[in-house]
């Protein structure tokens, strides 16, 4: 699985962007940066710190549409 961007990590974890950034800065969540300075977060690392919750069918559909929108930008 490809690493998550910060935006994808926010969506997947259902946490605020500042929560994710604070966890990275405090060393609770490890993340690398790409050549453009954007965070790349391994999904297993994200889910270690913020375990996934079960998604209902409606949440899954909303998530799929959000990802399609993000990827089209």
ABEGO torsion letter per residue (X at the ends): XBBBBAAAAAAAAGBBAAAAAAAAAAGABBBBBBAAGBBBBBAAAAAAABBBBBBBAAAAAAAAAAAAAAAAX
